[in-house]
Amino acid sequence: MRSLRSLCLLKVHSLRLPALDPSLIPPNLAKDIKIMGLFNKSFIDRDQYYELGGSFVYQDALSIQYDGASWNILYRSNEFFADCCPHCDFVEPDLKQFTLEEGKLAPVLPHFTSVQRYKELMMSLNYTMEDDGTSGKIKLQLFRNSDPLPLVTRNITIGMNADRQWEASCEGFDFLQILRSRYIETPDPIQDVFTTPLYHSCIRMAINMLNWDLDLTQQCFGLDDVMAAIDEAFNQQEPEEFLEDFWRLVIAE
């Protein structure tokens, strides 16, 4: 159960107030509010690769919440093969979480990893942050018998990318098998992401049309590129040509 101090800090952070004057509040509170301002965010990554015969869809979301005493990390992560399309074959990833206090060892819980030897180890979390609060890093480290395993670490770096978006990038050995390489901040709570398909109906016909018209069957493409190409192809067609292509696809199916 969270302390009253932690609950108050989380409430202050949720209000998104302008930068507080550090001279007006105790130094330890100012430090915690600064940490929360940088790290307490939700991030999302959705990679979908289309190729001849189907699509691999990777869905990943990460949420970090520091409350002044402990770090609560929530995540969703899965992948599925879309034999028809990402709508028809959608699989919702489970929501999981773990909580760590800085510098304190905690057991690696069974649902973190399928590797048996990792389940017998301990894990710790430490962080660093730039003085101006614009970037920082969380380091997850595995231990055996209280001794750190130097090669088994995972770093999560928080900062702003060239597009002025908050980004979380992950480096190191992914012993938890949950943290991929790159996430972009999302305003949506992690509890609400990847609960339903991105599309409201089957998009198999649109994919087939793209393959037919633009010959994208010999390479892999991200879904955003595919959908942009579909829109461009439709905009270039006269209504009669679009109708002809539609019936051609229906017959082909």
Phi, psi and chi 1 to 4 in degrees:
 res  aa     phi    psi   chi1   chi2   chi3   chi4
   1 MET       -  135.6  179.9  179.6  -64.7      -
   2 ARG   -73.2  148.3  -74.9 -173.2  166.6  120.9
   3 SER   -77.4  166.8   65.4      -      -      -
   4 LEU   -62.8  -36.4  178.8   59.7      -      -
   5 ARG   -60.7  -46.0  179.9 -178.1 -173.7  -83.8
   6 SER   -64.2  -41.4  -67.5      -      -      -
   7 LEU   -63.4  -39.6  -67.0  173.5      -      -
   8 CYS   -68.2  -40.7  -69.6      -      -      -
   9 LEU   -61.6  -44.5  -79.1  169.0      -      -
  10 LEU   -63.5  -36.1  -70.1  171.8      -      -
  11 LYS   -66.8  -44.3  179.7   61.4  176.5  179.4
  12 VAL   -61.2  -43.4  169.9      -      -      -
  13 HIS   -63.0  -39.5  174.0   70.9      -      -
  14 SER   -66.8  -22.0   69.4      -      -      -
  15 LEU   -75.2  -14.7  -64.0  175.4      -      -
  16 ARG    53.1   47.7  -54.1  -66.4 -178.9 -176.7
  17 LEU   -72.4  157.5  -61.2  173.2      -      -
  18 PRO   -58.2  162.0  -20.0   30.7      -      -
  19 ALA   -51.8  127.3      -      -      -      -
  20 LEU   -82.6  145.1  -60.5  174.5      -      -
  21 ASP   -71.5  113.4 -174.6  -13.0      -      -
  22 PRO   -58.0  -25.7  -21.1   32.3      -      -
  23 SER   -71.5  -13.8   64.6      -      -      -
  24 LEU   -94.8   -7.6  -59.3  179.2      -      -
  25 ILE  -132.1  156.6   55.3  178.6      -      -
  26 PRO   -57.3  144.2  -24.8   34.0      -      -
  27 PRO   -56.2  -38.5  -25.0   33.9      -      -
  28 ASN   -67.9  -34.4   61.2  -27.1      -      -
  29 LEU   -70.9  -40.7  -67.6 -179.5      -      -
  30 ALA   -61.0  -39.8      -      -      -      -
  31 LYS   -64.4  -44.9  177.8 -177.0  176.6 -178.0
  32 ASP   -65.3  -40.1  -76.1  -20.7      -      -
  33 ILE   -64.2  -36.9  -68.9  173.3      -      -
  34 LYS   -66.6  -41.8 -172.5  175.0 -179.0  179.6
  35 ILE   -62.3  -45.1  -65.0  170.5      -      -
  36 MET   -63.9  -36.5  -62.9  168.3   73.2      -
  37 GLY   -62.8  -30.5      -      -      -      -
  38 LEU   -88.0  -48.0  173.2   62.7      -      -
  39 PHE   -91.2  -29.4  -71.4  102.5      -      -
  40 ASN   -76.1   87.8  -74.1   24.0      -      -
  41 LYS  -148.4  164.7  -65.0  175.9  174.5   61.9
  42 SER  -113.7  143.4  -66.3      -      -      -
  43 PHE  -132.2  154.2  -57.5   89.3      -      -
  44 ILE  -140.3  148.2 -168.3  171.3      -      -
  45 ASP  -145.0  129.6 -179.0   28.4      -      -
  46 ARG  -136.8  105.3 -171.4 -161.5  -48.7 -100.2
  47 ASP  -108.2  128.1  -71.5  -34.5      -      -
  48 GLN  -131.7  126.0  -54.3 -175.0   45.5      -
  49 TYR  -118.3  119.1  -60.5   99.6      -      -
  50 TYR   -96.7  136.8  -82.5   86.9      -      -
  51 GLU  -150.5  172.0   55.8 -172.5   -0.6      -
  52 LEU   -58.6  121.9 -174.8   61.9      -      -
  53 GLY   101.0   -7.6      -      -      -      -
  54 GLY   154.2 -165.3      -      -      -      -
  55 SER  -146.1  137.5  164.2      -      -      -
  56 PHE   -97.8  128.4  -74.7   97.2      -      -
  57 VAL  -118.0  124.8 -179.3      -      -      -
  58 TYR  -113.4  125.4  -55.9   86.2      -      -
  59 GLN  -121.4  123.0  -57.8  177.5  125.7      -
  60 ASP  -140.8  135.2  -63.8  -81.9      -      -
  61 ALA  -140.4  145.7      -      -      -      -
  62 LEU  -138.6  135.5  168.9   68.6      -      -
  63 SER  -131.9  132.1  176.3      -      -      -
  64 ILE  -117.9  131.6  -58.7  170.2      -      -
  65 GLN  -140.4  111.6 -171.3  176.8   72.0      -
  66 TYR   -99.2  134.0  172.7   69.0      -      -
  67 ASP  -116.7   16.2   64.3    8.1      -      -
  68 GLY    94.9  -14.7      -      -      -      -
  69 ALA  -130.6  -38.3      -      -      -      -
  70 SER  -141.5  165.2   59.0      -      -      -
  71 TRP  -111.1  120.8  -63.7   77.4      -      -
  72 ASN  -107.2  118.4 -170.4   36.1      -      -
  73 ILE  -115.7  121.5  -62.8 -180.0      -      -
  74 LEU  -111.3  149.6  -64.3   87.8      -      -
  75 TYR  -154.8  151.9   65.7   94.4      -      -
  76 ARG  -125.1  137.2  -69.0 -179.9 -179.7  -88.3
  77 SER  -158.0  127.0  179.4      -      -      -
  78 ASN  -162.2  175.5   77.2  -16.1      -      -
  79 GLU  -146.1  148.5   59.8 -176.1   73.9      -
  80 PHE  -147.7  157.7   62.4   88.8      -      -
  81 PHE   -96.8  123.7  179.4   75.2      -      -
  82 ALA   -94.9   94.2      -      -      -      -
  83 ASP   -67.3  -36.7 -175.7   53.3      -      -
  84 CYS   -97.4  -67.5  176.5      -      -      -
  85 CYS  -165.0  168.5   77.4      -      -      -
  86 PRO   -63.3  -21.1  -25.1   35.3      -      -
  87 HIS   -76.7  -50.8  170.4   83.3      -      -
  88 CYS   -70.1  -31.2  -63.4      -      -      -
  89 ASP  -106.8   16.3  -60.8  -63.2      -      -
  90 PHE   -57.3  137.6  171.1   77.6      -      -
  91 VAL  -127.6  121.9  178.1      -      -      -
  92 GLU   -76.8  127.3  179.3 -178.7   -7.7      -
  93 PRO   -76.4  146.5   26.0  -31.5      -      -
  94 ASP   -69.0  150.4  -65.7  -27.4      -      -
  95 LEU   -96.0  123.3  177.8   63.9      -      -
  96 LYS  -129.0  163.3  -60.5  177.9 -179.3 -180.0
  97 GLN  -155.3  160.5   67.4  175.6  -22.3      -
  98 PHE  -148.3  154.2   59.5   93.0      -      -
  99 THR  -126.4  131.6  -59.0      -      -      -
 100 LEU  -133.6  146.1  -65.1  170.3      -      -
 101 GLU   -99.2  141.3  -66.4 -175.1   40.3      -
 102 GLU   -57.0  129.4 -176.4 -170.8    5.5      -
 103 GLY    76.9   -1.8      -      -      -      -
 104 LYS  -104.4  139.0  -66.9 -173.8  177.4 -179.2
 105 LEU   -79.6  142.2  -63.9 -178.5      -      -
 106 ALA  -140.5  149.6      -      -      -      -
 107 PRO   -67.9  148.3   22.8  -32.2      -      -
 108 VAL   -76.9  111.2  175.6      -      -      -
 109 LEU   -68.7  151.2  -61.1 -179.8      -      -
 110 PRO   -56.8  -35.2  -26.0   35.0      -      -
 111 HIS   -78.7   -3.8   65.7 -103.4      -      -
 112 PHE   -70.9  -36.8  -71.2  172.5      -      -
 113 THR  -151.0  151.9  177.8      -      -      -
 114 SER   -93.6   -3.8   60.4      -      -      -
 115 VAL   -84.6  114.8 -178.1      -      -      -
 116 GLN   -59.8  -40.5 -178.5   60.3   37.9      -
 117 ARG   -66.8  -24.0   64.7 -180.0 -179.1  -85.0
 118 TYR   -76.3  -27.8  -66.0  153.1      -      -
 119 LYS   -67.7  -17.1  -62.2  178.4 -178.0  179.1
 120 GLU   -92.9    2.3  -58.1  168.4   -3.9      -
 121 LEU  -102.8  176.7  -56.9  177.4      -      -
 122 MET  -113.8  162.3  -56.4  -69.5  -77.8      -
 123 MET  -135.1  147.9 -179.0  170.3   60.6      -
 124 SER  -134.7  164.0   75.2      -      -      -
 125 LEU  -130.6  134.9  178.5  150.6      -      -
 126 ASN  -136.5  157.5  -71.7  -79.4      -      -
 127 TYR  -136.0  157.1   82.3   93.9      -      -
 128 THR  -134.2  154.2   57.3      -      -      -
 129 MET  -149.0  139.2 -177.0  175.4   64.8      -
 130 GLU   -65.7  150.5  -64.4  -65.4  -30.7      -
 131 ASP   -59.6  -32.9  -68.3  -21.6      -      -
 132 ASP   -83.9   -0.7   59.9    3.9      -      -
 133 GLY    72.8   18.5      -      -      -      -
 134 THR   -93.9  -13.3   57.9      -      -      -
 135 SER  -158.2  157.8   65.2      -      -      -
 136 GLY  -166.9  172.7      -      -      -      -
 137 LYS  -141.3  136.6 -180.0 -177.8  -64.9 -175.0
 138 ILE  -106.2  130.4  -67.1  172.7      -      -
 139 LYS  -114.5  120.3  178.8 -179.1  179.5 -178.7
 140 LEU  -101.1  128.1  -60.5  173.1      -      -
 141 GLN  -130.4  137.7  171.3   85.2   60.1      -
 142 LEU   -94.0  147.8  -77.6 -170.5      -      -
 143 PHE  -129.7  147.2  -72.9   73.8      -      -
 144 ARG  -125.8  121.1  178.0 -174.6  -74.2  116.1
 145 ASN    53.4   44.0  -61.3  -33.4      -      -
 146 SER    69.4    6.0  -60.1      -      -      -
 147 ASP  -103.7  128.7  -64.9  -37.6      -      -
 148 PRO   -67.7  145.8   25.2  -33.5      -      -
 149 LEU   -99.5  100.0  -57.8  176.8      -      -
 150 PRO   -57.4  -32.9  -21.5   32.7      -      -
 151 LEU   -86.4   -8.2  -60.5 -179.5      -      -
 152 VAL  -109.3   77.3 -169.9      -      -      -
 153 THR  -132.7  157.7   63.5      -      -      -
 154 ARG  -136.4  122.8 -169.1   66.5  169.9  167.4
 155 ASN  -106.9  134.4  -63.6  -37.3      -      -
 156 ILE  -115.4  110.6  -52.7  172.0      -      -
 157 THR  -100.9  127.8  -58.3      -      -      -
 158 ILE  -107.5  129.7  -51.4  -64.3      -      -
 159 GLY  -168.4 -176.9      -      -      -      -
 160 MET  -106.3  133.1 -166.1  165.6  -74.5      -
 161 ASN   -87.8 -174.5   62.1   22.0      -      -
 162 ALA   -65.0  -22.6      -      -      -      -
 163 ASP   -90.6   10.7  -63.6  -35.2      -      -
 164 ARG    64.0   34.5  -53.6  -61.5  -63.2  170.8
 165 GLN  -110.3  142.4  -63.2  173.9  -57.4      -
 166 TRP   -71.3  136.2  -74.5  106.5      -      -
 167 GLU  -135.0  142.6  179.4  178.7  -74.8      -
 168 ALA  -115.5  120.8      -      -      -      -
 169 SER  -116.5  140.2   58.8      -      -      -
 170 CYS  -114.6  135.6  -59.3      -      -      -
 171 GLU  -137.2  157.5  -60.7  174.4  -29.8      -
 172 GLY   101.5 -170.3      -      -      -      -
 173 PHE   -81.5  121.6 -173.6   65.3      -      -
 174 ASP   -85.1   71.9 -168.2    7.2      -      -
 175 PHE   -69.2  -21.2   57.6   87.1      -      -
 176 LEU   -84.4  -14.9  -63.7 -179.0      -      -
 177 GLN    57.4   36.4  -59.6  175.5  -31.6      -
 178 ILE  -131.4  -20.4   59.1  171.1      -      -
 179 LEU  -108.9  108.8  -57.8  175.5      -      -
 180 ARG   -84.4 -159.9  -59.2 -171.1 -167.7  -86.1
 181 SER   -83.6  -37.9   59.2      -      -      -
 182 ARG  -150.2  134.3 -178.5  172.3  173.4  -91.3
 183 TYR  -131.0  151.1  -61.2   81.2      -      -
 184 ILE  -115.8  142.0  -62.2  -62.6      -      -
 185 GLU   -60.6  142.0 -175.4 -175.4   16.2      -
 186 THR  -127.4  142.7  175.1      -      -      -
 187 PRO   -76.3  -12.4   27.9  -34.8      -      -
 188 ASP   -79.1  138.1  -59.5  -39.1      -      -
 189 PRO   -60.9  143.9  -18.5   30.5      -      -
 190 ILE   -62.1  -25.1 -167.9  172.0      -      -
 191 GLN   -65.1  -19.4  -67.0   84.1   -9.5      -
 192 ASP  -102.5   -9.0  -62.7  -22.5      -      -
 193 VAL   -90.2  147.4  -59.6      -      -      -
 194 PHE    60.3   27.4  -59.6  133.7      -      -
 195 THR   -91.5  -19.5   56.5      -      -      -
 196 THR  -138.7  161.4   58.3      -      -      -
 197 PRO   -61.9  151.5  -22.2   32.8      -      -
 198 LEU   -65.4  -29.2  179.1   62.5      -      -
 199 TYR  -111.3  150.0  -52.3   96.6      -      -
 200 HIS   -85.6  -10.3  -61.9  -62.8      -      -
 201 SER  -156.4  175.9   60.1      -      -      -
 202 CYS   -62.1  135.1  177.6      -      -      -
 203 ILE  -115.8   19.6   63.5  169.3      -      -
 204 ARG   -59.7  -40.8  175.9   63.5  179.8  -89.8
 205 MET   -63.8  -38.3 -174.3  173.5  -66.7      -
 206 ALA   -64.8  -38.3      -      -      -      -
 207 ILE   -66.5  -43.0  -63.1  168.6      -      -
 208 ASN   -61.6  -42.3  -73.9  -11.1      -      -
 209 MET   -63.1  -40.0  179.0  174.3  -70.6      -
 210 LEU   -63.5  -45.0 -174.1   68.5      -      -
 211 ASN   -60.8  -39.3  -73.4  -21.9      -      -
 212 TRP   -67.6  -49.4 -168.8  -59.9      -      -
 213 ASP   -81.2  -36.2  -72.1  -16.4      -      -
 214 LEU  -112.0   -0.7  -56.4 -178.0      -      -
 215 ASP    53.3   59.1 -170.0   24.0      -      -
 216 LEU  -102.2   33.9  -60.8 -175.9      -      -
 217 THR   -93.0   -6.7   59.2      -      -      -
 218 GLN  -104.9    1.6  -56.4  -57.0  -44.0      -
 219 GLN  -138.2  174.1  -55.6  179.2   54.8      -
 220 CYS  -103.9  140.0  -63.2      -      -      -
 221 PHE  -135.2  144.7  -70.1   82.9      -      -
 222 GLY   -69.5  152.2      -      -      -      -
 223 LEU   -63.8  -36.9 -174.9   59.7      -      -
 224 ASP   -59.7  -40.2  -69.9  -18.8      -      -
 225 ASP   -65.3  -39.7  -63.9  -29.5      -      -
 226 VAL   -63.4  -48.7  171.6      -      -      -
 227 MET   -67.0  -35.5  -60.5  -51.6  -67.2      -
 228 ALA   -65.4  -39.5      -      -      -      -
 229 ALA   -66.9  -36.0      -      -      -      -
 230 ILE   -63.2  -46.8  -70.3  174.4      -      -
 231 ASP   -60.1  -42.2  -69.7  -20.6      -      -
 232 GLU   -64.2  -41.5 -178.4  179.1   -6.6      -
 233 ALA   -64.1  -41.3      -      -      -      -
 234 PHE   -65.5  -40.3  -74.7  173.5      -      -
 235 ASN   -66.9  -24.8  -68.9  -25.3      -      -
 236 GLN   -86.1  -10.6  -68.4  175.2   -7.4      -
 237 GLN   -95.7  145.1  -74.5 -177.1  -49.8      -
 238 GLU   -75.0  154.1  -64.1  -63.9  -28.4      -
 239 PRO   -52.8  -38.9  -25.1   33.9      -      -
 240 GLU   -65.8  -38.4  -66.3   79.6    4.7      -
 241 GLU   -67.8  -39.6  -65.5  175.3  -16.4      -
 242 PHE   -61.9  -43.7  172.9   77.4      -      -
 243 LEU   -62.7  -39.5 -174.3   59.6      -      -
 244 GLU   -62.5  -43.7  179.8 -178.7  -14.4      -
 245 ASP   -64.9  -37.1  -76.2  -17.2      -      -
 246 PHE   -61.0  -48.6  174.1   82.7      -      -
 247 TRP   -68.7  -29.9  -74.3  114.7      -      -
 248 ARG   -64.6  -39.7 -175.5  176.8   61.7 -173.2
 249 LEU   -70.1  -38.1  -73.9  169.2      -      -
 250 VAL   -60.8  -45.0  170.7      -      -      -
 251 ILE   -63.9  -39.1  -64.7  172.8      -      -
 252 ALA   -65.5  -33.9      -      -      -      -
 253 GLU   -66.0      -  -73.2  -72.1  -53.0      -
